[in-house]
């Protein structure tokens, strides 16, 4: 009888899973904040504050899932160098978990990534490797992993499958549990951006699995391919252009984007994202990132439609990360002007909406 045995000692794997689970056990769930809207509207807006994760962003959940997925699949083991293609926040979180497990980590990212994010990755012991053209990140990360005999994490392919969308304290389950005692516990809409597409896939699947009436809206910034891919039904749709809103927007439709679970896509101008982020920062008392502004712009428009239709209910979206990472970009007037953006128009739209409930110029 022929046999082929490739089993390896599992002591390191057992301990790695224990370390990640212990880190999760030490962490509380993120807060669900009420965003102030006029009481007579009968509509509540909630922000799930993912910036309070230990690595400061929504991507902490993804990084944890990707490491567990890679370890339990046998792709990551003792001494494995982990390589990722990331514009910043995923890499910050993955660098944290790699350091916890004693693994080397390399982030492949565009040369224009904010210095604050680069510093955060390096503070966790990660190394940054830059490409001049964002679409080159994928092939360069795969090449580096092959060259060093490491593992290319490939968040854009594995994000939708690494997370257990049926529950296990994923972000969707957490939202619905935290909403249970609210006036309208089942949201009319949940609004998220698309970076890998994994968060939208998890929430959209969970909504259907639990038979909720909630609809999922995905917001997409300028230059991103997700809206065009959704509109045309073409999973190979590409723009070949980078997004100025870090963490969301991609030059191609990523494999983890599952358009079939998305009820509506909303295009958001970059100036609107930044204006909304700045306005939200004044409300919550601290800076929030540009992708949070994208989320809010989409949420405001949906709430205005609910008001116009005489509907009451709730809308939930995310604070994806903190704004201090973008002090030199979204919160720098000189940088904004250098990008050819004028925030006055979208800021006026927001102020009019919050005062009257009417959306648009």
C-alpha positions as CSV (number, residue, x, y, z in Angstrom):
1,X,0.0,0.0,0.0
2,X,1.5,3.3,-1.1
3,X,1.3,6.2,1.3
4,X,2.3,9.9,1.2
5,X,2.5,11.7,4.5
6,X,3.0,15.5,4.5
7,X,1.9,16.1,8.0
8,X,4.0,18.5,10.1
9,X,4.1,19.1,13.8
10,X,1.1,21.3,14.8
11,X,2.5,22.8,18.0
12,X,3.2,26.2,16.3
13,X,-0.2,26.2,14.6
14,X,-2.0,25.4,17.8
15,X,-0.2,28.2,19.6
16,X,-0.8,30.6,16.8
17,X,-4.5,30.1,16.8
18,X,-4.5,30.3,20.6
19,X,-2.7,33.7,20.5
20,X,-5.2,35.1,18.0
21,X,-8.2,33.9,19.9
22,X,-6.7,35.3,23.2
23,X,-6.2,38.6,21.5
24,X,-9.9,38.5,20.4
25,X,-11.0,37.6,23.9
26,X,-9.1,40.7,25.3
27,X,-10.9,43.0,22.9
28,X,-14.4,44.4,23.4
29,X,-16.8,44.8,20.5
30,X,-16.8,48.2,18.8
31,X,-19.4,50.9,19.8
32,X,-22.5,51.7,17.8
33,X,-22.9,55.5,18.0
34,X,-26.1,57.5,17.5
35,X,-25.6,60.3,14.9
36,X,-27.8,63.3,15.8
37,X,-30.7,63.9,13.4
38,X,-33.8,66.0,14.0
39,X,-36.1,63.9,16.2
40,X,-39.2,64.8,14.2
41,X,-37.7,62.9,11.1
42,X,-38.4,59.6,12.8
43,X,-35.2,58.3,11.3
44,X,-32.1,57.2,13.3
45,X,-28.6,57.1,11.9
46,X,-26.0,54.9,13.6
47,X,-22.2,54.7,13.1
48,X,-20.4,51.5,14.0
49,X,-17.1,52.8,15.2
50,X,-14.5,50.4,13.8
51,X,-11.7,52.9,14.6
52,X,-11.6,51.6,18.2
53,X,-10.0,48.3,17.2
54,X,-6.5,48.0,18.6
55,X,-5.0,48.6,15.1
56,X,-7.4,51.5,14.5
57,X,-9.6,50.4,11.7
58,X,-12.2,48.1,10.2
59,X,-9.4,46.1,8.7
60,X,-8.5,44.6,12.1
61,X,-11.4,42.1,11.6
62,X,-10.3,41.2,8.1
63,X,-6.6,40.7,9.1
64,X,-7.6,38.4,12.0
65,X,-9.8,36.3,9.7
66,X,-7.1,36.2,7.0
67,X,-4.5,35.0,9.4
68,X,-6.7,32.3,10.8
69,X,-7.7,31.3,7.3
70,X,-4.1,31.1,6.2
71,X,-2.9,29.2,9.3
72,X,-5.8,26.7,9.3
73,X,-5.3,26.1,5.5
74,X,-1.6,25.3,6.2
75,X,-0.4,28.2,4.2
76,X,1.1,30.1,7.1
77,X,3.4,28.3,9.6
78,X,6.4,28.9,11.7
79,X,8.9,31.1,9.9
80,X,6.6,32.1,7.0
81,X,7.1,35.6,5.6
82,X,3.6,37.1,5.0
83,X,3.2,39.4,2.0
84,X,0.2,41.6,1.3
85,X,-0.9,44.1,-1.3
86,X,-2.5,46.9,0.6
87,X,-2.9,50.7,0.5
88,X,-2.4,50.9,4.3
89,X,-5.0,49.9,6.9
90,X,-5.1,46.2,6.1
91,X,-1.3,46.2,6.2
92,X,-1.3,48.0,9.6
93,X,-3.5,45.3,11.0
94,X,-1.7,42.4,9.4
95,X,1.6,43.7,10.6
96,X,0.2,43.6,14.1
97,X,-0.8,40.0,13.9
98,X,2.4,39.0,12.2
99,X,4.4,40.6,15.0
100,X,2.2,38.7,17.5
101,X,3.1,35.4,15.8
102,X,6.8,36.2,15.3
103,X,6.5,36.4,11.5
104,X,8.1,38.7,9.0
105,X,5.6,40.9,7.1
106,X,6.0,42.9,3.9
107,X,3.3,45.3,2.6
108,X,3.3,46.1,-1.1
109,X,1.6,49.5,-1.6
110,X,1.4,52.5,-3.9
111,X,4.2,55.1,-3.5
112,X,1.6,57.7,-2.6
113,X,0.3,56.0,0.5
114,X,0.0,58.4,3.4
115,X,3.2,58.7,5.6
116,X,1.1,58.2,8.7
117,X,0.0,54.7,7.5
118,X,3.6,53.8,6.5
119,X,4.8,54.8,10.0
120,X,2.1,52.6,11.6
121,X,3.1,49.6,9.6
122,X,6.8,50.1,10.4
123,X,5.9,50.6,14.1
124,X,4.5,47.1,14.1
125,X,7.7,45.7,12.6
126,X,6.5,45.5,9.0
127,X,8.4,46.5,5.9
128,X,6.9,48.6,3.1
129,X,7.7,47.9,-0.5
130,X,6.4,50.5,-3.0
131,X,5.2,50.3,-6.6
132,X,4.7,53.3,-8.8
133,X,1.4,52.1,-10.4
134,X,-1.3,50.8,-8.0
135,X,-2.4,47.9,-10.4
136,X,1.2,46.5,-10.1
137,X,0.6,45.7,-6.4
138,X,-0.9,42.3,-7.0
139,X,1.8,40.9,-9.2
140,X,4.6,42.4,-7.2
141,X,3.2,41.0,-3.9
142,X,2.9,37.5,-5.5
143,X,6.4,37.8,-6.9
144,X,7.9,38.8,-3.6
145,X,6.1,35.9,-1.8
146,X,7.5,33.4,-4.4
147,X,10.9,34.8,-4.2
148,X,11.2,34.4,-0.4
149,X,9.1,31.2,-0.1
150,X,6.5,33.1,1.8
151,X,2.7,33.5,1.6
152,X,0.9,36.1,-0.4
153,X,-2.2,36.8,1.8
154,X,-4.2,38.2,-1.2
155,X,-6.9,40.0,0.7
156,X,-8.7,40.9,-2.5
157,X,-9.4,37.3,-3.3
158,X,-9.8,35.8,0.2
159,X,-11.7,38.5,2.1
160,X,-15.2,37.2,1.2
161,X,-14.3,33.6,2.1
162,X,-12.1,34.0,5.2
163,X,-14.9,35.5,7.3
164,X,-17.7,33.3,8.6
165,X,-20.7,35.2,7.2
166,X,-23.2,33.2,9.1
167,X,-22.1,34.7,12.4
168,X,-19.2,34.0,14.9
169,X,-19.3,37.7,16.0
170,X,-18.7,39.0,12.5
171,X,-19.6,42.7,11.9
172,X,-23.1,41.9,10.6
173,X,-24.0,39.9,13.6
174,X,-22.6,42.5,15.9
175,X,-24.7,45.3,14.2
176,X,-28.0,43.4,14.5
177,X,-27.3,42.4,18.2
178,X,-26.4,46.0,19.1
179,X,-29.6,47.3,17.3
180,X,-31.9,44.9,19.1
181,X,-33.3,47.4,21.6
182,X,-33.4,50.4,19.3
183,X,-36.7,52.0,18.1
184,X,-36.2,50.5,14.7
185,X,-34.0,47.4,15.4
186,X,-33.9,46.1,11.8
187,X,-32.2,48.8,9.7
188,X,-33.8,50.0,6.5
189,X,-30.3,50.3,5.0
190,X,-26.7,49.4,5.9
191,X,-24.2,51.4,4.0
192,X,-20.6,50.3,3.4
193,X,-17.7,51.1,1.0
194,X,-15.9,48.5,-1.1
195,X,-12.2,48.0,-0.8
196,X,-11.9,44.2,-1.1
197,X,-15.6,43.8,-1.2
198,X,-15.4,41.4,1.8
199,X,-17.4,43.5,4.3
200,X,-20.2,44.0,1.9
201,X,-20.3,40.3,1.1
202,X,-20.4,39.4,4.8
203,X,-23.2,41.8,5.5
204,X,-25.2,41.0,2.4
205,X,-25.0,37.3,3.0
206,X,-25.9,37.6,6.7
207,X,-29.0,39.7,5.9
208,X,-30.3,37.0,3.6
209,X,-29.3,34.2,6.0
210,X,-31.2,35.8,8.8
211,X,-34.1,36.8,6.5
212,X,-33.9,40.5,7.4
213,X,-35.7,43.1,5.3
214,X,-32.6,45.3,5.4
215,X,-31.1,46.4,2.2
216,X,-27.4,46.8,1.5
217,X,-26.0,49.9,-0.2
218,X,-22.3,50.0,-1.3
219,X,-20.7,53.4,-1.9
220,X,-17.9,53.8,-4.4
221,X,-15.4,56.7,-4.8
222,X,-14.1,58.3,-8.0
223,X,-11.9,56.2,-10.3
224,X,-13.1,53.0,-8.7
225,X,-14.3,50.0,-10.8
226,X,-16.9,48.6,-8.5
227,X,-19.8,50.9,-9.6
228,X,-19.0,50.3,-13.3
229,X,-18.8,46.6,-12.8
230,X,-22.1,46.5,-10.9
231,X,-23.8,48.7,-13.5
232,X,-22.6,46.7,-16.5
233,X,-22.6,43.3,-14.8
234,X,-19.0,42.8,-15.9
235,X,-16.8,41.2,-13.2
236,X,-13.7,42.1,-15.2
237,X,-14.5,45.8,-15.3
238,X,-11.4,48.0,-14.8
239,X,-10.6,51.7,-14.6
240,X,-6.8,51.2,-14.1
241,X,-6.9,54.3,-11.9
242,X,-6.1,54.7,-8.2
243,X,-8.7,55.9,-5.6
244,X,-7.9,59.0,-3.6
245,X,-10.1,57.7,-0.8
246,X,-7.7,55.2,0.9
247,X,-9.2,51.9,2.0
248,X,-11.9,51.8,-0.6
249,X,-12.1,52.0,-4.3
250,X,-10.1,49.7,-6.6
251,X,-8.8,50.0,-10.2
252,X,-10.5,46.6,-10.9
253,X,-13.5,44.7,-9.6
254,X,-11.9,42.5,-6.9
255,X,-12.8,38.8,-6.7
256,X,-14.2,39.3,-3.2
257,X,-16.9,41.7,-4.4
258,X,-20.2,39.8,-4.6
259,X,-22.5,42.2,-6.5
260,X,-25.4,39.8,-6.2
261,X,-25.9,40.6,-2.5
262,X,-25.8,44.4,-3.1
263,X,-29.1,46.2,-3.4
264,X,-27.8,49.5,-4.6
265,X,-24.5,51.1,-5.6
266,X,-23.9,54.8,-5.1
267,X,-21.1,56.8,-6.7
268,X,-19.6,59.5,-4.4
269,X,-17.3,62.3,-5.6
270,X,-14.1,62.5,-3.6
271,X,-14.7,66.1,-2.6
272,X,-18.0,65.0,-1.1
273,X,-16.3,62.2,0.9
274,X,-13.8,64.6,2.3
275,X,-16.4,67.3,3.2
276,X,-18.6,64.7,4.9
277,X,-15.6,63.3,6.8
278,X,-14.7,66.8,8.1
279,X,-18.3,67.5,9.1
280,X,-18.6,64.1,10.9
281,X,-15.5,64.8,12.8
282,X,-17.0,67.9,14.3
283,X,-20.1,65.9,15.3
284,X,-18.3,62.9,16.9
285,X,-15.6,65.1,18.4
286,X,-12.6,63.6,16.6
287,X,-11.3,63.1,13.0
288,X,-12.6,60.3,10.9
289,X,-11.1,59.0,7.7
290,X,-12.2,59.7,4.1
291,X,-14.0,56.4,3.6
292,X,-16.3,57.3,6.6
293,X,-17.2,60.4,4.7
294,X,-18.0,58.3,1.6
295,X,-20.3,56.1,3.8
296,X,-22.1,59.2,5.3
297,X,-22.6,60.8,1.9
298,X,-24.4,57.7,0.8
299,X,-26.4,57.4,4.0
300,X,-27.5,61.1,3.9
301,X,-28.9,60.5,0.4
302,X,-30.8,57.4,1.4
303,X,-32.3,59.1,4.5
304,X,-33.5,62.0,2.3
305,X,-35.2,59.5,0.1
306,X,-36.9,57.9,3.1
307,X,-38.1,61.3,4.3
308,X,-39.5,62.2,0.9
309,X,-41.4,58.8,0.9
310,X,-42.7,59.4,4.4
311,X,-40.8,56.4,5.8
312,X,-39.4,56.0,9.3
313,X,-36.7,53.6,10.3
314,X,-32.9,53.3,10.9
315,X,-29.8,53.4,8.8
316,X,-26.4,52.0,9.9
317,X,-23.0,52.8,8.4
318,X,-19.4,52.6,9.6
319,X,-16.6,54.7,11.0
320,X,-13.9,52.8,9.1
321,X,-10.8,54.4,10.7
322,X,-9.6,57.6,12.4
323,X,-8.7,60.7,10.6
324,X,-5.3,61.4,12.2
325,X,-3.8,59.0,9.6
326,X,-4.8,61.6,7.0
327,X,-3.7,64.8,8.6
328,X,-1.4,65.5,5.6
329,X,-4.1,64.8,3.0
330,X,-7.9,65.0,3.7
331,X,-7.5,67.5,6.5
332,X,-4.8,69.6,4.8
333,X,-6.4,72.5,2.8
334,X,-3.3,72.8,0.6
335,X,-3.4,69.1,-0.3
336,X,-7.1,69.3,-1.1
337,X,-6.6,72.4,-3.3
338,X,-3.6,70.7,-5.0
339,X,-6.0,67.9,-6.0
340,X,-8.3,70.3,-7.7
341,X,-11.1,69.8,-5.2
342,X,-13.5,72.4,-3.8
343,X,-15.3,71.3,-0.7
344,X,-17.6,74.3,-0.5
345,X,-20.3,72.7,-2.7
346,X,-20.7,69.4,-1.0
347,X,-20.4,71.0,2.4
348,X,-23.4,73.2,1.5
349,X,-25.3,70.1,0.4
350,X,-24.7,68.5,3.8
351,X,-25.7,71.6,5.8
352,X,-28.9,71.9,3.8
353,X,-29.7,68.3,4.3
354,X,-29.2,68.3,8.1
355,X,-31.3,71.5,8.3
356,X,-34.1,70.5,6.0
357,X,-33.9,66.8,5.1
358,X,-33.7,67.8,1.4
359,X,-30.8,66.3,-0.6
360,X,-29.1,68.0,-3.5
361,X,-28.0,71.4,-4.6
